[in-house]
Amino acid sequence: LRKLYKILIKNNNKIYMVITNIEIKARSSNNSEIRELLISKNAKFIGKDHQTDVYFNLNRGRFKLRKGNIEHSLIFYDREDKAEAKKSEVLLFKLIEEDGLEQLLTDSLGILVVVDKEREIYFIDNVKFHLDNVSGLGEFVEIEAIDSEGNIGTEELRKQCGFYKNLFGIRDEDLVAQSYSDLLLKK
């Protein structure tokens, strides 16, 4: 994947990226306290984004069109469904305009499920934080330790996730193994 990434970003065009990411997702009843902790740690607030993720049918992995004002991308990822920190190789294609892409994907693959959420986005160094309110599911926090250049390593990414999990007081029983799409499909 990294070889393909290097070919596609010739001329410094970072529209298409392959990212290694270690993620923790948890149900949350204390997003306001987590927000305050992030502010106290000088996290960079990226903004609030209303996002609609349209998931398409695939044989393996997850493939979605994210429609938001801050984040607007076509995303493929494959990962194990486990509650602890999980590794993903994410292929991300940043979209400038859609121009019928959603209709093309709908006609060719079919829609699996649509996830509608309000998301606050923060960063501390390479770690991204989402405070989410997902329609039909409730509140969640996500911690994503991201290695977009391939030079951090999964062990360090896991340590970063663990540090923030402890800082935020996330209990093991609050961890979520599945994606929002899977949780909605189970309802």
KAKA-V57599 format. One line per field, one symbol per residue. ss: DSSP state (A for helix, B for strand, O for the rest). Layout:
ss=???
//
This chain:
ss=OAAAAAAAOAAAOOOBBBBBBBBBBBBOOOAAAAAAAAAAOOOBBBBBBBBBBBBBOOOOOBBBBBBOOOOOBBBBBBOOOOOOOBBBBBBBBBOOOOOOAAAAAAAAAOBBBBBBBBBBBBBBOOBBBBBBBBOOOBBBBBBBBBBOOOOOOAAAAAAAAAAAAAAOOOOAAABOOOOAAAAAAAO
//
